[in-house]
Amino acid sequence: MPLAISLPTSSPPPHLSPRRHANLRYRRVSVARSSTQENQTGVIIVGAGLAGLAAATRLASQRIPFLLLEASDGVGGRVRTDIVDGFFLDRGFQIFITAYPEAKKLLDYEALDLQRFYAGAKVFYGGEFHTVADPLRHLLDSVASLTNPIGSVVDKGLIALTRARVLIKSDEEILTSAEEVPTIDLLRGIGFSDEILDRFFRPFFGGIFFDRDLETTSKLFDFIFRCLALGENTLPSMGIGEIPNQLAAKLPADSILMNTRVASLEYPNGSDSGPPIVRLQDGGVLNAELGVVLAVEQPQVDKLLSGIREPVITKPARSTVCIYFTAEPDQIPVQDPVLFLNGTNTGIINNMFFPTNVARTYAPPGKALVSVSLIGSFEDRSDDDLAAEVLRELSGWFGESLVTSWRHLRTYRIQFAQPNQCPPTELVKNPRVGSGLYLCGDYMTSATFDGALFSGRRAAEALLLEKGLV
């Protein structure tokens, strides 16, 4: 049976020109396959998230033929942006750090039109907001904040020493180090007080790791802290989904098959002397001459490899809920591109911000966008209940007269937001798991955008090296 696949196109919101929206359009692709020969290619990549796209990019650079199979209707995996009523809604709270080393090699930052956050945060504590600022970028704000209750003067000095400590190490030294402890133990060992741990580190890095207990490995903390010191927190003006869209746009037009769900991978006749065959949900079969790269989320790996290996015991994944509201521009309290943190250690909000203060393009003219992030799955609460509780909580932050006018737009529940990377970890795992079979994804390296990109390239290079193609 022929396999016909088309990549959907999306129309730009009326407030954006077609040129600025160009990277959000997928080329239309029609691929028909009806014979065993036509169903064969050099490499099959399963999953068009950042890792799969990075693997495809590396193969394309060597002119290796491949097919990139994606079960959904768009590329990016967890890194996607929806357009709802003219608003750009990233699927969960995500920030792009410009100092990510792998990203700098692959992405055109100028084309992404990156919009910067304030280098610091405002922490809600004791009924008011207190500024935590990067002294190298906002010296006056940093000096003014020395005596605020978020931490002592000693704590703020320790932040500078921690910055110096990570900057003298390379990324590779950090990620491959044999020494690791939970991040909370590292911070306590450095000498940070409970006040700054509870009021700043838990909400700030808890929002990055989706782990307010800060049980995540200290290696990941050091890597992120180093990237934050060297780069800036940003958002692409057209949404976080522009990152995978940019990578996909550079690939051969007939190489990506959307809405193509893989059911299983199997070695023919039980022998692993060559690459596994790829069975599709609709009954189709695809064959790879060189190898298969599995670039799906960690929970899907065991399902697809159930006939090849025993399940790998993993730690519970990190989950998050992201709630969006719309507001009138005069009904938001600030115009600054700043991240707000919950330093009270009470309530359900971890962090929030106004995306339209960072990138005006995130909303139609005359509208503002509000993004609120919770840590955990909240499976026992409905979307309406969570939205109502968030608004009640934010009324205490910004005043009821402002917040009551905000309208709930959409709620995203991301069950698998990140792999759990509590110690012990191995942040640079071997991508080869069988003959012609390679794994990639952020669970194989660091749970970051950069980790996903790095793992995809590394899996492709392992395949090329094994086949003598590099």
C-alpha positions as CSV (number, residue, x, y, z in Angstrom):
1,M,0.0,0.0,0.0
2,P,1.4,3.4,-0.9
3,L,2.4,5.6,2.0
4,A,1.4,9.2,1.4
5,I,2.5,11.8,3.9
6,S,2.0,15.6,3.8
7,L,3.5,18.1,6.1
8,P,0.9,20.6,7.3
9,T,1.3,24.3,6.8
10,S,0.4,26.9,9.4
11,S,-0.8,30.4,8.6
12,P,0.8,33.4,10.3
13,P,-1.2,35.5,12.7
14,P,-2.5,38.6,11.0
15,H,-0.1,40.8,13.0
16,L,3.0,39.1,11.5
17,S,4.2,39.4,7.9
18,P,4.6,36.1,5.9
19,R,8.3,36.8,5.6
20,R,8.8,36.8,9.4
21,H,6.6,33.7,9.6
22,A,8.5,31.8,6.9
23,N,10.3,29.4,9.2
24,L,7.0,28.2,10.7
25,R,5.8,26.9,7.4
26,Y,6.6,23.3,6.6
27,R,7.2,22.4,3.0
28,R,4.5,20.1,1.6
29,V,5.9,16.6,1.1
30,S,4.4,13.7,-0.7
31,V,6.2,10.4,-0.5
32,A,4.8,7.2,-2.0
33,R,6.4,3.8,-1.2
34,S,5.1,0.5,-2.4
35,S,7.9,-2.0,-2.8
36,T,10.6,-3.3,-0.5
37,Q,13.3,-1.4,-2.5
38,E,11.3,1.8,-2.2
39,N,10.9,1.2,1.5
40,Q,14.6,1.3,2.1
41,T,16.9,4.2,2.9
42,G,20.3,4.7,4.4
43,V,19.2,5.7,7.9
44,I,15.9,5.8,9.7
45,I,15.5,8.3,12.5
46,V,12.5,7.9,14.7
47,G,11.4,11.1,16.4
48,A,11.7,14.7,15.1
49,G,12.5,16.4,18.4
50,L,15.7,18.3,18.9
51,A,17.8,15.1,19.1
52,G,16.3,13.6,16.0
53,L,16.7,16.8,14.1
54,A,20.4,17.2,15.2
55,A,21.0,13.6,14.1
56,A,19.4,14.3,10.7
57,T,21.5,17.5,10.4
58,R,24.7,15.6,10.9
59,L,23.7,12.9,8.4
60,A,22.7,15.5,5.8
61,S,26.1,17.2,6.2
62,Q,27.7,13.9,5.0
63,R,25.0,13.5,2.3
64,I,23.8,10.3,3.9
65,P,20.2,9.5,2.8
66,F,17.7,9.2,5.7
67,L,14.1,9.4,6.6
68,L,13.0,11.2,9.8
69,L,9.7,9.7,11.1
70,E,7.5,11.8,13.4
71,A,4.3,10.5,15.0
72,S,2.8,14.0,15.5
73,D,1.9,16.8,13.1
74,G,5.0,18.9,13.7
75,V,8.7,18.8,14.5
76,G,10.1,19.7,17.9
77,G,8.8,17.1,20.4
78,R,8.5,19.0,23.6
79,V,9.9,22.1,22.0
80,R,6.9,23.4,20.2
81,T,4.8,26.6,19.9
82,D,1.0,26.7,19.2
83,I,-0.8,29.7,17.7
84,V,-4.1,30.2,19.5
85,D,-6.2,33.2,18.7
86,G,-3.1,35.0,17.5
87,F,-1.1,34.2,20.7
88,F,2.2,32.2,20.6
89,L,2.0,29.6,23.3
90,D,5.1,27.6,24.0
91,R,4.3,24.1,25.3
92,G,5.5,24.7,28.8
93,F,7.9,27.2,30.3
94,Q,11.1,27.1,28.3
95,I,14.0,29.6,28.0
96,F,16.8,29.4,25.5
97,I,20.3,30.2,26.9
98,T,22.6,31.6,24.2
99,A,25.7,30.1,25.6
100,Y,24.6,26.5,25.0
101,P,27.8,25.1,23.2
102,E,26.1,22.7,20.8
103,A,23.3,25.2,19.9
104,K,25.9,27.8,18.9
105,K,27.2,25.3,16.2
106,L,23.8,24.5,14.8
107,L,21.5,27.5,15.0
108,D,21.4,30.9,13.3
109,Y,20.7,33.2,16.3
110,E,20.2,36.2,14.2
111,A,17.4,34.5,12.2
112,L,15.8,33.4,15.5
113,D,15.5,37.0,16.4
114,L,16.2,36.2,20.1
115,Q,14.6,38.5,22.6
116,R,16.4,38.9,26.0
117,F,15.1,38.5,29.5
118,Y,16.3,40.7,32.3
119,A,19.5,39.0,33.8
120,G,18.0,38.2,37.2
121,A,14.6,37.8,38.7
122,K,12.1,39.4,41.0
123,V,11.3,37.2,44.0
124,F,8.0,37.5,45.8
125,Y,8.5,37.2,49.5
126,G,7.1,38.9,52.6
127,G,4.3,40.5,50.6
128,E,6.5,42.3,48.1
129,F,9.0,41.8,45.3
130,H,12.8,41.8,45.8
131,T,15.3,41.9,42.9
132,V,18.1,39.4,42.4
133,A,20.4,40.8,39.6
134,D,23.5,39.7,37.8
135,P,26.2,42.1,39.0
136,L,28.1,42.0,35.7
137,R,25.0,43.0,33.7
138,H,23.0,45.1,36.2
139,L,25.6,46.4,38.7
140,L,23.4,49.1,40.3
141,D,20.5,46.7,40.8
142,S,22.8,44.2,42.3
143,V,24.3,46.7,44.7
144,A,20.8,47.9,45.7
145,S,19.8,44.3,46.4
146,L,22.6,43.4,48.8
147,T,20.5,44.0,51.9
148,N,17.2,42.6,50.7
149,P,15.9,39.5,52.6
150,I,16.4,37.0,49.7
151,G,19.8,36.2,51.1
152,S,22.6,37.7,53.1
153,V,25.6,39.6,51.8
154,V,27.6,36.5,52.3
155,D,25.2,34.5,50.2
156,K,25.6,37.0,47.3
157,G,29.3,36.8,47.6
158,L,29.1,33.0,47.4
159,I,27.1,33.3,44.2
160,A,30.1,35.2,42.7
161,L,32.5,32.5,43.9
162,T,30.3,29.8,42.5
163,R,30.3,31.6,39.1
164,A,34.1,31.7,39.2
165,R,34.3,28.0,40.1
166,V,32.2,26.8,37.1
167,L,33.9,29.2,34.6
168,I,37.3,27.6,35.2
169,K,35.9,24.3,34.0
170,S,35.0,23.2,30.5
171,D,31.6,21.8,29.7
172,E,33.1,18.4,29.1
173,E,34.9,18.4,32.5
174,I,31.6,19.2,34.2
175,L,29.4,16.7,32.4
176,T,31.9,13.8,32.6
177,S,33.0,14.4,36.2
178,A,32.8,11.3,38.4
179,E,32.0,13.6,41.4
180,E,28.3,14.5,41.9
181,V,25.8,15.1,44.6
182,P,22.3,16.4,44.7
183,T,22.3,20.1,43.9
184,I,20.8,21.0,47.3
185,D,23.8,19.2,49.0
186,L,26.3,21.1,46.7
187,L,24.7,24.4,47.6
188,R,24.7,23.7,51.3
189,G,28.3,22.5,51.1
190,I,29.2,25.8,49.5
191,G,27.7,27.6,52.5
192,F,24.5,29.1,51.2
193,S,22.0,29.9,53.9
194,D,18.5,28.3,54.1
195,E,17.0,31.8,53.3
196,I,18.6,32.0,49.8
197,L,18.1,28.3,49.2
198,D,14.3,28.6,49.9
199,R,13.7,32.0,48.4
200,F,15.8,32.0,45.3
201,F,17.5,28.7,44.4
202,R,14.5,26.4,44.9
203,P,12.2,28.5,42.7
204,F,14.8,29.5,40.1
205,F,16.6,26.2,39.5
206,G,13.5,24.3,40.5
207,G,11.8,25.9,37.5
208,I,14.7,24.9,35.2
209,F,14.9,21.3,36.5
210,F,11.2,20.9,37.4
211,D,12.5,19.8,40.8
212,R,12.0,22.3,43.6
213,D,13.7,19.8,46.1
214,L,16.9,20.3,44.0
215,E,17.7,16.6,44.0
216,T,19.0,16.9,40.5
217,T,22.7,16.1,40.0
218,S,25.2,18.9,40.8
219,K,26.7,18.3,37.3
220,L,23.6,19.6,35.7
221,F,23.5,22.6,38.0
222,D,27.2,23.4,37.2
223,F,26.5,23.2,33.5
224,I,23.5,25.4,33.6
225,F,25.2,27.9,36.0
226,R,28.1,28.1,33.6
227,C,25.8,28.7,30.6
228,L,23.9,31.4,32.5
229,A,27.2,33.1,33.3
230,L,28.4,33.1,29.7
231,G,25.1,33.7,27.9
232,E,21.7,35.3,28.1
233,N,18.2,34.0,28.7
234,T,16.1,34.5,25.6
235,L,13.1,33.6,23.6
236,P,12.9,33.5,19.8
237,S,10.5,36.3,18.7
238,M,8.3,33.7,17.0
239,G,8.2,31.2,19.8
240,I,10.4,28.5,21.2
241,G,9.2,26.2,18.3
242,E,11.3,28.3,15.9
243,I,14.4,26.4,17.1
244,P,13.3,23.0,15.7
245,N,11.6,24.7,12.7
246,Q,14.9,26.3,11.7
247,L,16.7,22.9,11.9
248,A,13.9,21.2,9.9
249,A,13.9,23.8,7.2
250,K,17.5,23.0,6.4
251,L,16.9,19.3,5.7
252,P,16.0,17.8,2.4
253,A,12.4,18.5,1.5
254,D,11.5,14.8,1.2
255,S,13.2,13.6,4.3
256,I,10.6,14.2,7.0
257,L,7.5,12.1,7.3
258,M,4.9,13.5,9.7
259,N,2.0,11.6,11.3
260,T,4.0,8.5,10.9
261,R,3.9,6.4,14.1
262,V,6.4,3.6,14.7
263,A,5.0,0.5,16.4
264,S,8.2,-1.4,17.0
265,L,11.8,-2.1,16.0
266,E,12.7,-5.7,15.3
267,Y,15.8,-7.6,14.2
268,P,14.9,-9.9,11.2
269,N,14.7,-13.6,12.4
270,G,15.9,-12.5,15.8
271,S,19.4,-11.9,14.5
272,D,21.1,-8.6,15.3
273,S,23.6,-8.9,12.5
274,G,22.3,-5.8,10.8
275,P,20.0,-2.8,11.5
276,P,16.5,-3.5,12.9
277,I,13.5,-3.2,10.6
278,V,11.0,-0.5,11.5
279,R,7.3,-1.5,11.7
280,L,4.8,1.3,11.4
281,Q,1.5,1.6,13.2
282,D,-0.4,1.3,9.9
283,G,1.3,-2.0,9.1
284,G,4.0,-0.6,6.8
285,V,7.6,-1.7,7.1
286,L,10.7,0.4,6.5
287,N,14.3,-0.9,6.2
288,A,17.5,1.0,6.9
289,E,20.7,0.0,5.1
290,L,23.1,1.7,7.6
291,G,21.2,2.0,10.9
292,V,18.3,3.2,12.9
293,V,18.5,6.2,15.3
294,L,15.8,6.1,18.0
295,A,15.2,9.7,19.1
296,V,12.0,9.5,21.2
297,E,11.3,10.3,24.8
298,Q,12.7,7.9,27.4
299,P,9.3,6.3,28.3
300,Q,8.8,5.3,24.6
301,V,12.2,3.6,24.2
302,D,11.3,0.5,26.2
303,K,8.0,0.1,24.3
304,L,9.6,0.2,20.9
305,L,12.5,-2.0,22.0
306,S,10.4,-4.6,23.9
307,G,11.4,-7.4,21.6
308,I,15.1,-6.4,21.5
309,R,16.1,-5.8,25.2
310,E,14.7,-5.9,28.7
311,P,13.1,-2.7,30.0
312,V,15.5,-0.2,31.7
313,I,14.5,0.8,35.2
314,T,14.3,4.6,35.3
315,K,13.4,7.2,37.9
316,P,10.1,9.0,37.8
317,A,10.1,11.8,35.2
318,R,9.8,15.5,36.0
319,S,6.3,17.0,35.3
320,T,5.0,20.5,34.9
321,V,1.8,22.4,34.3
322,C,1.9,25.7,32.3
323,I,-1.1,28.0,32.4
324,Y,-1.6,30.9,30.0
325,F,-3.9,33.9,30.5
326,T,-4.6,36.9,28.3
327,A,-4.8,40.4,29.6
328,E,-5.1,44.0,28.4
329,P,-1.7,45.8,28.3
330,D,-2.8,48.2,31.1
331,Q,-3.8,45.3,33.3
332,I,-0.3,43.9,33.8
333,P,1.8,45.3,36.6
334,V,5.2,45.8,34.8
335,Q,6.6,46.2,31.3
336,D,10.0,44.7,32.2
337,P,11.1,41.3,30.6
338,V,11.7,39.8,34.0
339,L,11.0,36.4,35.6
340,F,9.0,36.3,38.8
341,L,9.7,33.7,41.4
342,N,7.7,32.4,44.3
343,G,10.0,32.8,47.3
344,T,7.4,32.1,49.9
345,N,7.6,28.3,49.9
346,T,3.7,28.3,49.9
347,G,1.1,28.1,47.2
348,I,1.2,26.2,43.9
349,I,3.0,28.7,41.6
350,N,6.7,28.3,41.1
351,N,7.4,31.0,38.6
352,M,5.7,33.3,36.1
353,F,6.4,36.0,33.5
354,F,4.8,38.1,30.8
355,P,6.0,36.7,27.5
356,T,4.8,39.9,25.7
357,N,7.3,41.9,27.8
358,V,10.1,39.7,26.4
359,A,8.8,39.4,22.8
360,R,6.0,41.7,21.7
361,T,5.2,39.2,18.9
362,Y,3.8,36.7,21.3
363,A,0.4,38.3,21.2
364,P,-1.8,40.3,18.8
365,P,-1.7,44.1,19.0
366,G,-3.5,45.4,22.1
367,K,-3.1,42.2,24.0
368,A,-0.7,40.9,26.7
369,L,0.2,37.3,27.5
370,V,0.7,35.8,31.0
371,S,2.6,32.5,31.6
372,V,2.5,30.7,34.9
373,S,4.4,27.5,35.7
374,L,3.7,24.8,38.4
375,I,6.0,21.9,39.2
376,G,4.3,18.5,39.3
377,S,1.4,16.9,37.5
378,F,-1.6,17.9,39.6
379,E,-3.6,15.0,38.2
380,D,-6.2,15.4,40.9
381,R,-7.1,19.0,39.9
382,S,-9.0,20.1,36.8
383,D,-7.7,22.8,34.5
384,D,-10.4,25.2,35.7
385,D,-9.6,24.6,39.4
386,L,-5.9,25.2,38.8
387,A,-6.5,28.4,36.8
388,A,-8.8,29.7,39.5
389,E,-6.3,29.0,42.3
390,V,-3.5,30.6,40.3
391,L,-5.5,33.7,39.9
392,R,-6.2,33.8,43.6
393,E,-2.6,33.4,44.4
394,L,-1.5,36.1,41.9
395,S,-4.0,38.5,43.3
396,G,-1.9,38.5,46.4
397,W,1.2,39.3,44.3
398,F,-0.2,42.0,42.0
399,G,-3.5,43.1,43.4
400,E,-7.0,41.7,42.8
401,S,-8.1,44.7,40.6
402,L,-5.5,43.7,38.0
403,V,-5.6,39.9,38.1
404,T,-9.4,39.4,38.1
405,S,-9.5,40.8,34.5
406,W,-7.2,38.1,33.1
407,R,-8.8,35.4,31.0
408,H,-7.7,31.8,31.0
409,L,-6.5,30.9,27.6
410,R,-5.0,27.4,27.7
411,T,-3.4,24.9,30.1
412,Y,-0.6,22.5,29.2
413,R,0.1,19.4,31.3
414,I,3.5,18.0,30.4
415,Q,3.8,14.6,32.1
416,F,7.3,14.0,30.7
417,A,8.9,17.5,30.9
418,Q,12.4,16.2,31.6
419,P,14.1,13.0,32.5
420,N,14.9,12.6,36.2
421,Q,18.6,13.2,36.6
422,C,19.2,12.7,40.3
423,P,22.5,11.0,41.2
424,P,23.9,8.6,40.3
425,T,23.9,9.7,36.6
426,E,25.9,9.1,33.5
427,L,25.5,12.2,31.4
428,V,27.4,11.0,28.4
429,K,26.0,7.5,27.6
430,N,27.1,5.3,24.8
431,P,24.5,5.8,22.0
432,R,25.0,2.3,20.5
433,V,22.7,-0.3,21.9
434,G,22.8,-3.0,19.2
435,S,23.8,-3.7,15.7
436,G,22.8,-0.7,13.6
437,L,20.8,0.7,16.5
438,Y,21.5,4.0,18.3
439,L,19.7,6.1,20.9
440,C,19.7,9.8,21.5
441,G,17.7,12.3,23.5
442,D,18.2,14.5,26.6
443,Y,18.1,11.5,28.8
444,M,21.3,10.2,27.2
445,T,23.1,13.4,28.2
446,S,22.1,16.5,30.0
447,A,18.4,17.4,30.4
448,T,18.7,20.6,28.4
449,F,18.1,21.8,24.8
450,D,21.9,21.5,24.3
451,G,21.9,17.9,25.7
452,A,19.3,16.9,23.2
453,L,21.2,18.5,20.3
454,F,24.5,17.0,21.4
455,S,23.1,13.5,21.8
456,G,21.6,13.6,18.3
457,R,24.9,14.6,16.7
458,R,26.8,12.0,18.8
459,A,24.4,9.2,17.8
460,A,24.8,10.0,14.1
461,E,28.6,10.2,14.4
462,A,28.7,6.8,16.2
463,L,26.8,5.3,13.2
464,L,29.0,7.0,10.7
465,L,32.1,5.9,12.5
466,E,31.0,2.3,12.7
467,K,30.2,2.2,9.0
468,G,33.5,3.8,8.1
469,L,31.9,6.9,6.7
470,V,34.0,9.5,8.6
